[in-house]
Amino acid sequence: MKPEKVIKENFLRNFLLTLLLIIFFGTAVYAVVFYLNIHKPLDTHYSAIITIITDIRESLVIKTFSIGAAFFILTAAGAGLLSLLYTHRIAGPLYRVRQCAKSIAEGSLDTVIKFRSRDAINAFAEAINEMTGSYGHKVTELALEIKRLKGSLTELGTLIDNNEETKTVLEKIHSSDKRIKDIIGGIKL
């Protein structure tokens, strides 16, 4: 049987590629905005050119800082949003697995974990659903066999002589039957 991965192989790669795309796009926007803020057409007169260059030099630090800060804020917001999206695909399903595991631990074997197909641990949920379904089927079969066994024991008790040893053995069997029923009774199907 091939082992399944809980988180898909390409999950981290897709996350990093998307993050790099956000940074690349942010850098391109930063460069365009910076160029548009700094670029001024030069005049034909030497003194006008000197004035334009002086204005650019004086405002360069302020414009660079403000555009850089805007770029940083937008990139951080994009990365934060991307991180939130990807952690939502992991943390939400893990919370649902925890809730379903509690339900299964309380004996409810008909519990089904439902995920969106894009959730990171969808294969894990399917495996848990198969496990609980399988165990639920086995518990149902076991309960049916115990019922048949009790019927057979009752029939056997009527056929055997009424001596003390037979009664003791039958009481032990009935006691075991009661303990098994108590154990199975805690499981909800």
Z-matrix of the N, CA and C atoms (Angstrom, degrees):
N
C 1 1.443
C 2 1.522 1 109.18
N 3 1.296 2 116.24 1 128.98
C 4 1.457 3 122.12 2 -178.17
C 5 1.533 4 109.17 3 -76.78
N 6 1.351 5 117.70 4 127.40
C 7 1.465 6 118.73 5 179.14
C 8 1.530 7 110.60 6 -69.29
N 9 1.326 8 115.36 7 136.90
C 10 1.456 9 120.07 8 179.43
C 11 1.516 10 109.41 9 -95.52
N 12 1.293 11 115.46 10 145.40
C 13 1.461 12 120.51 11 177.36
C 14 1.518 13 108.19 12 -88.06
N 15 1.325 14 115.70 13 138.82
C 16 1.460 15 120.64 14 179.80
C 17 1.524 16 110.01 15 -70.33
N 18 1.313 17 116.62 16 -44.28
C 19 1.460 18 121.32 17 177.13
C 20 1.525 19 107.21 18 -109.85
N 21 1.304 20 116.71 19 132.52
C 22 1.454 21 121.72 20 -175.81
C 23 1.524 22 111.31 21 -60.02
N 24 1.325 23 116.37 22 148.38
C 25 1.457 24 122.26 23 -176.49
C 26 1.523 25 112.80 24 -59.61
N 27 1.300 26 117.73 25 -39.77
C 28 1.457 27 120.57 26 -174.56
C 29 1.524 28 113.36 27 -85.16
N 30 1.316 29 118.55 28 5.43
C 31 1.463 30 121.93 29 -177.94
C 32 1.526 31 111.66 30 -61.25
N 33 1.327 32 117.82 31 -53.19
C 34 1.462 33 121.48 32 -178.48
C 35 1.524 34 110.80 33 -66.29
N 36 1.324 35 117.15 34 -40.36
C 37 1.458 36 120.97 35 179.36
C 38 1.517 37 110.31 36 -61.17
N 39 1.325 38 117.97 37 -45.96
C 40 1.466 39 121.15 38 178.88
C 41 1.523 40 111.49 39 -62.96
N 42 1.314 41 115.99 40 -40.21
C 43 1.461 42 120.40 41 178.35
C 44 1.525 43 110.89 42 -61.28
N 45 1.336 44 117.27 43 -48.68
C 46 1.458 45 120.97 44 -178.32
C 47 1.532 46 111.65 45 -67.16
N 48 1.332 47 117.09 46 -39.22
C 49 1.463 48 119.45 47 177.87
C 50 1.526 49 111.71 48 -63.76
N 51 1.304 50 117.14 49 -40.68
C 52 1.460 51 120.56 50 177.99
C 53 1.525 52 110.58 51 -65.77
N 54 1.330 53 116.66 52 -40.62
C 55 1.461 54 120.64 53 177.37
C 56 1.529 55 110.75 54 -63.09
N 57 1.322 56 117.65 55 -43.47
C 58 1.466 57 120.78 56 177.35
C 59 1.529 58 111.51 57 -63.98
N 60 1.321 59 116.76 58 -36.90
C 61 1.461 60 120.88 59 177.42
C 62 1.526 61 110.51 60 -63.34
N 63 1.309 62 117.32 61 -41.03
C 64 1.469 63 121.30 62 177.65
C 65 1.527 64 109.76 63 -62.89
N 66 1.324 65 116.73 64 -45.35
C 67 1.468 66 120.36 65 -179.82
C 68 1.533 67 110.33 66 -64.74
N 69 1.316 68 117.60 67 -43.20
C 70 1.472 69 121.13 68 178.93
C 71 1.526 70 110.67 69 -61.83
N 72 1.327 71 116.67 70 -46.72
C 73 1.457 72 120.99 71 179.66
C 74 1.527 73 110.07 72 -62.39
N 75 1.311 74 116.98 73 -42.22
C 76 1.464 75 121.04 74 178.43
C 77 1.514 76 111.47 75 -62.94
N 78 1.334 77 117.15 76 -40.29
C 79 1.464 78 120.68 77 178.62
C 80 1.526 79 110.43 78 -65.02
N 81 1.316 80 117.07 79 -41.35
C 82 1.466 81 120.54 80 178.96
C 83 1.528 82 110.44 81 -63.67
N 84 1.313 83 117.39 82 -43.41
C 85 1.466 84 120.85 83 178.17
C 86 1.527 85 109.46 84 -63.49
N 87 1.328 86 116.52 85 -42.23
C 88 1.464 87 121.36 86 178.01
C 89 1.522 88 110.79 87 -58.15
N 90 1.316 89 117.57 88 -46.47
C 91 1.461 90 121.46 89 -178.52
C 92 1.527 91 111.53 90 -63.63
N 93 1.336 92 117.08 91 -42.57
C 94 1.468 93 120.59 92 -179.89
C 95 1.523 94 110.69 93 -65.44
N 96 1.324 95 116.53 94 -46.43
C 97 1.475 96 119.92 95 -179.92
C 98 1.520 97 110.39 96 -63.82
N 99 1.320 98 117.11 97 -41.33
C 100 1.461 99 120.93 98 179.32
C 101 1.524 100 110.51 99 -62.70
N 102 1.307 101 116.11 100 -44.62
C 103 1.463 102 120.84 101 179.55
C 104 1.527 103 110.54 102 -61.59
N 105 1.345 104 116.70 103 -45.81
C 106 1.466 105 120.10 104 -178.76
C 107 1.521 106 112.12 105 -65.54
N 108 1.330 107 117.82 106 -31.54
C 109 1.459 108 120.79 107 178.96
C 110 1.523 109 112.75 108 -77.73
N 111 1.297 110 118.07 109 -32.00
C 112 1.451 111 122.19 110 -174.55
C 113 1.535 112 111.32 111 -92.63
N 114 1.303 113 117.48 112 -33.88
C 115 1.464 114 120.80 113 -173.55
C 116 1.535 115 111.22 114 -69.15
N 117 1.308 116 113.57 115 124.68
C 118 1.466 117 120.53 116 173.59
C 119 1.528 118 106.33 117 -134.65
N 120 1.294 119 117.07 118 133.79
C 121 1.469 120 118.30 119 179.05
C 122 1.533 121 110.05 120 -65.37
N 123 1.316 122 115.19 121 139.51
C 124 1.459 123 120.66 122 -179.34
C 125 1.535 124 110.22 123 -84.14
N 126 1.297 125 113.72 124 142.86
C 127 1.466 126 120.24 125 179.44
C 128 1.531 127 109.10 126 -85.82
N 129 1.309 128 117.20 127 171.71
C 130 1.464 129 120.54 128 -179.90
C 131 1.517 130 112.50 129 -84.30
N 132 1.300 131 118.37 130 -16.06
C 133 1.461 132 121.62 131 -179.51
C 134 1.519 133 110.26 132 -90.01
N 135 1.295 134 114.37 133 137.68
C 136 1.467 135 121.37 134 -178.21
C 137 1.529 136 111.66 135 -61.15
N 138 1.294 137 118.95 136 -42.56
C 139 1.469 138 121.11 137 -178.18
C 140 1.529 139 111.40 138 -67.81
N 141 1.332 140 118.14 139 -34.51
C 142 1.474 141 121.65 140 177.04
C 143 1.524 142 110.11 141 -68.14
N 144 1.328 143 116.35 142 -36.86
C 145 1.474 144 120.35 143 178.48
C 146 1.525 145 109.36 144 -65.85
N 147 1.292 146 118.24 145 -42.92
C 148 1.473 147 121.91 146 178.92
C 149 1.529 148 109.75 147 -62.26
N 150 1.291 149 118.92 148 -40.91
C 151 1.463 150 122.73 149 178.60
C 152 1.530 151 110.26 150 -63.95
N 153 1.304 152 117.84 151 -43.20
C 154 1.480 153 121.78 152 179.28
C 155 1.533 154 109.93 153 -63.88
N 156 1.333 155 116.34 154 -44.23
C 157 1.471 156 119.90 155 -179.72
C 158 1.525 157 110.25 156 -65.03
N 159 1.311 158 117.99 157 -39.31
C 160 1.467 159 121.94 158 178.08
C 161 1.522 160 110.08 159 -64.40
N 162 1.330 161 117.71 160 -43.22
C 163 1.469 162 121.16 161 177.55
C 164 1.533 163 110.99 162 -61.74
N 165 1.308 164 115.96 163 -43.25
C 166 1.477 165 120.17 164 179.88
C 167 1.521 166 109.76 165 -63.10
N 168 1.337 167 116.82 166 -45.23
C 169 1.459 168 120.52 167 -178.48
C 170 1.525 169 111.49 168 -62.61
N 171 1.308 170 117.87 169 -39.94
C 172 1.464 171 121.44 170 -178.83
C 173 1.527 172 111.66 171 -70.89
N 174 1.306 173 117.60 172 -36.11
C 175 1.470 174 119.92 173 -178.51
C 176 1.531 175 113.38 174 -92.73
N 177 1.323 176 116.88 175 -5.78
C 178 1.469 177 120.57 176 -175.95
C 179 1.528 178 112.87 177 -61.44
N 180 1.291 179 117.98 178 -44.85
C 181 1.474 180 121.36 179 -178.13
C 182 1.523 181 110.35 180 -64.85
N 183 1.306 182 117.37 181 -46.20
C 184 1.466 183 121.54 182 -177.97
C 185 1.525 184 110.13 183 -64.76
N 186 1.331 185 116.56 184 -46.03
C 187 1.467 186 119.81 185 -179.48
C 188 1.531 187 111.41 186 -66.84
N 189 1.314 188 115.85 187 -39.94
C 190 1.469 189 119.32 188 178.64
C 191 1.520 190 110.46 189 -62.33
N 192 1.323 191 116.91 190 -44.59
C 193 1.472 192 120.42 191 179.73
C 194 1.519 193 111.23 192 -64.45
N 195 1.325 194 117.75 193 -45.57
C 196 1.466 195 119.87 194 -177.38
C 197 1.532 196 111.76 195 -67.44
N 198 1.316 197 116.98 196 -41.11
C 199 1.468 198 119.27 197 178.97
C 200 1.536 199 109.73 198 -69.70
N 201 1.322 200 117.25 199 -40.60
C 202 1.468 201 120.61 200 177.59
C 203 1.519 202 111.96 201 -62.15
N 204 1.352 203 116.52 202 -40.74
C 205 1.469 204 120.27 203 178.44
C 206 1.528 205 110.43 204 -64.61
N 207 1.333 206 116.45 205 -42.77
C 208 1.471 207 119.63 206 178.10
C 209 1.526 208 110.32 207 -63.04
N 210 1.331 209 116.85 208 -42.27
C 211 1.464 210 120.63 209 177.47
C 212 1.534 211 110.69 210 -60.38
N 213 1.326 212 116.25 211 -45.41
C 214 1.463 213 119.95 212 -179.66
C 215 1.527 214 111.30 213 -62.24
N 216 1.320 215 116.91 214 -44.12
C 217 1.471 216 120.97 215 -179.19
C 218 1.526 217 110.59 216 -63.89
N 219 1.328 218 117.19 217 -44.80
C 220 1.470 219 119.83 218 179.92
C 221 1.527 220 111.56 219 -66.29
N 222 1.322 221 116.77 220 -41.23
C 223 1.471 222 119.73 221 178.97
C 224 1.518 223 110.68 222 -66.36
N 225 1.329 224 116.81 223 -42.71
C 226 1.469 225 119.98 224 178.68
C 227 1.525 226 110.55 225 -64.03
N 228 1.324 227 117.09 226 -40.54
C 229 1.465 228 120.35 227 178.21
C 230 1.527 229 110.77 228 -64.05
N 231 1.335 230 117.09 229 -42.89
C 232 1.467 231 120.65 230 178.05
C 233 1.520 232 111.65 231 -63.62
N 234 1.332 233 116.62 232 -44.25
C 235 1.469 234 120.08 233 178.89
C 236 1.521 235 110.74 234 -65.62
N 237 1.330 236 116.49 235 -39.18
C 238 1.467 237 119.94 236 178.20
C 239 1.516 238 111.69 237 -64.47
N 240 1.323 239 115.92 238 -42.84
C 241 1.464 240 120.33 239 178.32
C 242 1.525 241 111.11 240 -63.90
N 243 1.325 242 115.84 241 -41.92
C 244 1.464 243 120.23 242 178.14
C 245 1.531 244 110.58 243 -63.80
N 246 1.318 245 117.06 244 -43.32
C 247 1.467 246 121.01 245 178.38
C 248 1.523 247 110.79 246 -62.50
N 249 1.321 248 116.31 247 -42.13
C 250 1.460 249 120.80 248 178.73
C 251 1.527 250 110.66 249 -61.41
N 252 1.324 251 115.89 250 -43.06
C 253 1.465 252 120.64 251 179.35
C 254 1.532 253 110.96 252 -60.74
N 255 1.342 254 116.50 253 -48.16
C 256 1.454 255 119.47 254 -177.66
C 257 1.531 256 112.35 255 -70.87
N 258 1.326 257 117.97 256 -38.16
C 259 1.465 258 118.20 257 177.82
C 260 1.516 259 110.92 258 -68.91
N 261 1.332 260 116.92 259 -29.84
C 262 1.461 261 120.24 260 175.95
C 263 1.534 262 110.70 261 -63.46
N 264 1.321 263 115.90 262 -32.86
C 265 1.464 264 120.14 263 178.43
C 266 1.527 265 111.92 264 -73.70
N 267 1.328 266 117.20 265 -16.55
C 268 1.463 267 120.05 266 179.03
C 269 1.527 268 110.76 267 -105.36
N 270 1.324 269 117.11 268 -50.83
C 271 1.465 270 120.95 269 -173.97
C 272 1.531 271 112.23 270 -66.39
N 273 1.326 272 117.27 271 -42.21
C 274 1.470 273 120.38 272 179.54
C 275 1.524 274 112.02 273 -60.20
N 276 1.324 275 117.58 274 -51.13
C 277 1.457 276 118.88 275 177.70
C 278 1.533 277 113.61 276 -61.86
N 279 1.326 278 117.31 277 -36.78
C 280 1.469 279 119.03 278 178.01
C 281 1.523 280 110.84 279 -64.73
N 282 1.325 281 117.21 280 -36.66
C 283 1.464 282 120.27 281 176.60
C 284 1.527 283 110.06 282 -63.67
N 285 1.338 284 116.89 283 -43.15
C 286 1.471 285 119.64 284 179.07
C 287 1.526 286 111.12 285 -65.79
N 288 1.330 287 117.57 286 -36.86
C 289 1.472 288 120.68 287 176.73
C 290 1.522 289 109.55 288 -62.29
N 291 1.326 290 116.47 289 -42.72
C 292 1.471 291 120.81 290 179.45
C 293 1.527 292 110.74 291 -60.71
N 294 1.337 293 117.23 292 -45.70
C 295 1.461 294 120.95 293 179.74
C 296 1.536 295 111.22 294 -63.30
N 297 1.312 296 116.40 295 -42.67
C 298 1.469 297 119.96 296 179.38
C 299 1.520 298 111.10 297 -68.44
N 300 1.327 299 117.97 298 -36.26
C 301 1.467 300 121.19 299 178.09
C 302 1.523 301 110.24 300 -63.84
N 303 1.333 302 117.13 301 -38.67
C 304 1.467 303 120.16 302 176.02
C 305 1.523 304 110.34 303 -62.50
N 306 1.323 305 115.58 304 -43.50
C 307 1.469 306 120.49 305 179.60
C 308 1.528 307 110.82 306 -62.92
N 309 1.322 308 116.57 307 -41.44
C 310 1.466 309 120.79 308 178.83
C 311 1.523 310 109.84 309 -66.77
N 312 1.348 311 117.32 310 -40.11
C 313 1.463 312 121.11 311 179.01
C 314 1.519 313 111.49 312 -63.63
N 315 1.337 314 116.93 313 -28.71
C 316 1.461 315 120.90 314 177.27
C 317 1.522 316 111.80 315 -79.62
N 318 1.331 317 117.13 316 -2.52
C 319 1.456 318 121.07 317 174.11
C 320 1.515 319 115.25 318 105.28
N 321 1.294 320 118.65 319 3.81
C 322 1.459 321 121.10 320 -178.90
C 323 1.525 322 109.56 321 -88.70
N 324 1.345 323 115.54 322 93.02
C 325 1.460 324 120.14 323 -177.24
C 326 1.528 325 113.38 324 -83.89
N 327 1.317 326 117.15 325 2.40
C 328 1.463 327 119.15 326 176.24
C 329 1.532 328 111.39 327 -96.05
N 330 1.330 329 116.01 328 8.49
C 331 1.465 330 121.03 329 178.71
C 332 1.528 331 110.12 330 -68.44
N 333 1.325 332 115.75 331 134.68
C 334 1.460 333 121.58 332 179.08
C 335 1.531 334 108.09 333 -125.06
N 336 1.325 335 115.51 334 130.30
C 337 1.459 336 120.80 335 176.81
C 338 1.518 337 107.55 336 -90.18
N 339 1.331 338 116.25 337 126.39
C 340 1.466 339 120.62 338 -179.94
C 341 1.513 340 108.73 339 -115.95
N 342 1.324 341 115.62 340 125.53
C 343 1.459 342 122.29 341 177.50
C 344 1.510 343 109.71 342 -122.84
N 345 1.317 344 114.15 343 163.78
C 346 1.460 345 119.83 344 169.89
C 347 1.528 346 106.44 345 -77.97
N 348 1.314 347 116.69 346 152.11
C 349 1.468 348 119.71 347 -176.61
C 350 1.527 349 111.92 348 -64.85
N 351 1.328 350 118.90 349 -22.57
C 352 1.461 351 121.38 350 -178.22
C 353 1.521 352 112.75 351 -89.91
N 354 1.339 353 118.47 352 -3.54
C 355 1.464 354 120.29 353 178.67
C 356 1.517 355 109.99 354 -65.10
N 357 1.327 356 115.08 355 148.45
C 358 1.466 357 120.74 356 -172.03
C 359 1.523 358 113.35 357 -67.01
N 360 1.322 359 118.02 358 -32.18
C 361 1.469 360 119.30 359 -174.08
C 362 1.530 361 111.57 360 -113.52
N 363 1.304 362 116.30 361 37.30
C 364 1.457 363 121.63 362 179.91
C 365 1.533 364 111.97 363 -60.39
N 366 1.331 365 117.57 364 -39.88
C 367 1.473 366 121.03 365 179.99
C 368 1.526 367 110.38 366 -63.99
N 369 1.317 368 117.22 367 -35.51
C 370 1.466 369 121.88 368 178.21
C 371 1.528 370 110.60 369 -63.82
N 372 1.322 371 116.65 370 -43.46
C 373 1.466 372 121.40 371 178.86
C 374 1.527 373 110.92 372 -63.54
N 375 1.320 374 116.43 373 -40.91
C 376 1.465 375 119.65 374 178.60
C 377 1.525 376 110.71 375 -62.56
N 378 1.333 377 117.18 376 -38.71
C 379 1.469 378 120.69 377 178.60
C 380 1.524 379 110.93 378 -65.79
N 381 1.327 380 117.43 379 -40.63
C 382 1.469 381 120.31 380 178.01
C 383 1.522 382 110.09 381 -65.79
N 384 1.329 383 117.35 382 -41.44
C 385 1.463 384 120.43 383 178.43
C 386 1.531 385 111.22 384 -61.82
N 387 1.339 386 117.00 385 -41.55
C 388 1.464 387 120.21 386 177.12
C 389 1.528 388 110.88 387 -63.41
N 390 1.330 389 116.83 388 -41.31
C 391 1.458 390 121.52 389 -179.34
C 392 1.525 391 111.04 390 -63.05
N 393 1.342 392 117.33 391 -49.10
C 394 1.464 393 119.38 392 -178.53
C 395 1.517 394 111.16 393 -66.07
N 396 1.335 395 116.81 394 -36.24
C 397 1.464 396 119.64 395 177.02
C 398 1.521 397 111.50 396 -64.03
N 399 1.323 398 116.33 397 -42.21
C 400 1.458 399 121.47 398 179.31
C 401 1.527 400 111.15 399 -64.61
N 402 1.341 401 115.68 400 -46.38
C 403 1.466 402 118.93 401 179.52
C 404 1.523 403 111.63 402 -66.64
N 405 1.319 404 116.79 403 -37.17
C 406 1.464 405 119.82 404 176.97
C 407 1.519 406 111.55 405 -61.56
N 408 1.336 407 115.94 406 -41.20
C 409 1.467 408 120.61 407 178.07
C 410 1.530 409 110.49 408 -64.25
N 411 1.335 410 116.40 409 -43.06
C 412 1.469 411 120.22 410 -179.95
C 413 1.521 412 111.79 411 -65.59
N 414 1.332 413 117.44 412 -38.86
C 415 1.470 414 120.76 413 178.92
C 416 1.523 415 109.77 414 -66.31
N 417 1.328 416 116.98 415 -39.16
C 418 1.464 417 120.41 416 177.64
C 419 1.530 418 110.58 417 -62.98
N 420 1.329 419 116.26 418 -44.34
C 421 1.465 420 120.14 419 177.76
C 422 1.529 421 110.91 420 -62.93
N 423 1.329 422 116.69 421 -41.08
C 424 1.459 423 121.10 422 179.06
C 425 1.524 424 111.28 423 -62.90
N 426 1.318 425 117.48 424 -43.09
C 427 1.464 426 121.25 425 178.19
C 428 1.528 427 110.87 426 -62.02
N 429 1.326 428 117.20 427 -39.42
C 430 1.467 429 121.11 428 178.30
C 431 1.530 430 110.79 429 -65.56
N 432 1.324 431 116.15 430 -42.57
C 433 1.476 432 119.30 431 178.79
C 434 1.526 433 111.41 432 -65.65
N 435 1.314 434 117.45 433 -36.77
C 436 1.475 435 120.15 434 177.44
C 437 1.521 436 110.06 435 -64.64
N 438 1.304 437 116.17 436 -38.86
C 439 1.467 438 120.15 437 177.92
C 440 1.529 439 110.26 438 -63.24
N 441 1.326 440 115.82 439 -43.00
C 442 1.470 441 119.79 440 177.68
C 443 1.532 442 110.59 441 -64.06
N 444 1.335 443 115.72 442 -41.38
C 445 1.466 444 120.49 443 179.62
C 446 1.519 445 111.02 444 -61.75
N 447 1.319 446 117.03 445 -42.69
C 448 1.462 447 119.95 446 179.60
C 449 1.528 448 110.44 447 -63.24
N 450 1.330 449 116.53 448 -41.41
C 451 1.464 450 119.50 449 177.15
C 452 1.519 451 111.41 450 -61.45
N 453 1.335 452 116.01 451 -42.44
C 454 1.470 453 119.95 452 178.68
C 455 1.521 454 111.00 453 -65.19
N 456 1.328 455 117.34 454 -39.49
C 457 1.471 456 120.35 455 179.25
C 458 1.523 457 111.68 456 -66.00
N 459 1.302 458 115.78 457 -38.85
C 460 1.470 459 119.60 458 177.57
C 461 1.525 460 109.85 459 -63.25
N 462 1.312 461 114.93 460 -43.83
C 463 1.463 462 119.64 461 178.34
C 464 1.522 463 110.91 462 -64.17
N 465 1.331 464 116.21 463 -40.85
C 466 1.466 465 121.06 464 179.24
C 467 1.524 466 110.53 465 -64.02
N 468 1.331 467 116.00 466 -39.90
C 469 1.465 468 120.26 467 -179.57
C 470 1.511 469 112.42 468 -62.58
N 471 1.310 470 117.84 469 -32.49
C 472 1.461 471 120.27 470 179.48
C 473 1.523 472 111.84 471 -77.78
N 474 1.347 473 116.17 472 -24.34
C 475 1.460 474 119.38 473 -177.48
C 476 1.532 475 112.86 474 -85.33
N 477 1.322 476 117.47 475 -28.88
C 478 1.469 477 121.21 476 -174.62
C 479 1.525 478 109.67 477 -84.02
N 480 1.312 479 114.01 478 150.32
C 481 1.470 480 119.87 479 177.36
C 482 1.517 481 110.29 480 -56.31
N 483 1.279 482 116.73 481 155.11
C 484 1.451 483 121.97 482 -178.75
C 485 1.518 484 111.86 483 -88.53
N 486 1.312 485 117.93 484 53.38
C 487 1.464 486 118.40 485 175.64
C 488 1.529 487 109.55 486 -91.86
N 489 1.337 488 116.70 487 165.56
C 490 1.461 489 122.58 488 -174.11
C 491 1.529 490 112.50 489 -65.59
N 492 1.312 491 118.89 490 -39.41
C 493 1.474 492 120.99 491 -178.34
C 494 1.535 493 110.60 492 -63.84
N 495 1.293 494 117.63 493 -40.82
C 496 1.463 495 121.57 494 179.23
C 497 1.522 496 110.21 495 -64.66
N 498 1.341 497 115.97 496 -41.64
C 499 1.459 498 119.59 497 179.06
C 500 1.528 499 110.73 498 -64.04
N 501 1.315 500 118.65 499 -39.22
C 502 1.465 501 122.50 500 179.91
C 503 1.525 502 110.52 501 -64.49
N 504 1.333 503 116.58 502 -45.39
C 505 1.459 504 120.52 503 179.07
C 506 1.534 505 110.12 504 -63.20
N 507 1.323 506 117.08 505 -44.08
C 508 1.461 507 120.16 506 179.06
C 509 1.531 508 111.52 507 -63.14
N 510 1.328 509 117.91 508 -37.09
C 511 1.466 510 120.73 509 177.42
C 512 1.528 511 111.26 510 -65.57
N 513 1.329 512 116.72 511 -38.72
C 514 1.468 513 120.22 512 176.65
C 515 1.534 514 110.15 513 -63.60
N 516 1.329 515 116.50 514 -42.67
C 517 1.461 516 120.64 515 179.67
C 518 1.527 517 110.38 516 -64.52
N 519 1.322 518 116.75 517 -42.75
C 520 1.469 519 120.27 518 178.52
C 521 1.535 520 111.12 519 -65.12
N 522 1.325 521 115.94 520 -36.45
C 523 1.470 522 120.18 521 177.20
C 524 1.530 523 110.41 522 -64.43
N 525 1.335 524 117.35 523 -44.07
C 526 1.460 525 120.90 524 176.60
C 527 1.522 526 110.84 525 -62.27
N 528 1.316 527 116.10 526 -40.99
C 529 1.456 528 121.39 527 178.12
C 530 1.531 529 110.41 528 -59.82
N 531 1.323 530 116.63 529 -43.08
C 532 1.476 531 120.92 530 179.74
C 533 1.522 532 110.95 531 -64.63
N 534 1.346 533 118.75 532 -42.23
C 535 1.470 534 121.39 533 179.01
C 536 1.531 535 110.71 534 -63.77
N 537 1.322 536 117.34 535 -41.20
C 538 1.476 537 120.94 536 178.68
C 539 1.519 538 110.26 537 -63.90
N 540 1.335 539 116.77 538 -41.74
C 541 1.463 540 120.30 539 178.33
C 542 1.526 541 111.16 540 -63.80
N 543 1.322 542 117.07 541 -39.23
C 544 1.464 543 120.21 542 177.64
C 545 1.525 544 111.24 543 -62.26
N 546 1.331 545 115.79 544 -41.34
C 547 1.466 546 120.10 545 179.55
C 548 1.529 547 109.68 546 -65.18
N 549 1.312 548 117.14 547 -47.67
C 550 1.462 549 121.06 548 -178.75
C 551 1.515 550 110.83 549 -70.59
N 552 1.315 551 117.06 550 -29.69
C 553 1.467 552 120.47 551 -179.39
C 554 1.517 553 112.56 552 -62.14
N 555 1.329 554 118.49 553 -26.24
C 556 1.470 555 121.98 554 178.67
C 557 1.518 556 113.11 555 -76.63
N 558 1.314 557 116.53 556 -7.07
C 559 1.473 558 120.75 557 -178.76
C 560 1.521 559 108.02 558 -100.54
N 561 1.324 560 115.44 559 125.06
C 562 1.462 561 120.55 560 -179.32
C 563 1.514 562 109.77 561 -96.53
N 564 1.285 563 116.38 562 127.60
C 565 1.477 564 120.27 563 178.90
C 566 1.503 565 110.68 564 -113.33
